[in-house]
Amino acid sequence: MGNLSDNKRKILTLLFGGLSLLMVRTPGKHMKILGDLKEEWAKIEKERIKRDIRELYRSKLISAKPNPDGTLTLVLTDKGKQRL
């Protein structure tokens, strides 16, 4: 896949941020991480997101797990963690 575009890097960072939330125990850190994630998410164009997520999935940097309510949960793979 070559070098990651800015949007792809942001998507991987957002997924890693979700993982960080699970590992942090203090509420203050949770709020800081959420604030940072919100800022990054606002910068990404929606149509571009769809295309980049599809490419990340095809290159096995992320995986998708179906939920009972019909939504998908995106998960950063080990290969994706290495690319960050």
Secondary structure as UniProt FT lines:
FT   HELIX           6..23
FT   HELIX           27..42
FT   HELIX           46..58
FT   TURN            59..60
FT   STRAND          62..66
FT   TURN            68..69
FT   STRAND          72..76
FT   HELIX           78..83
//
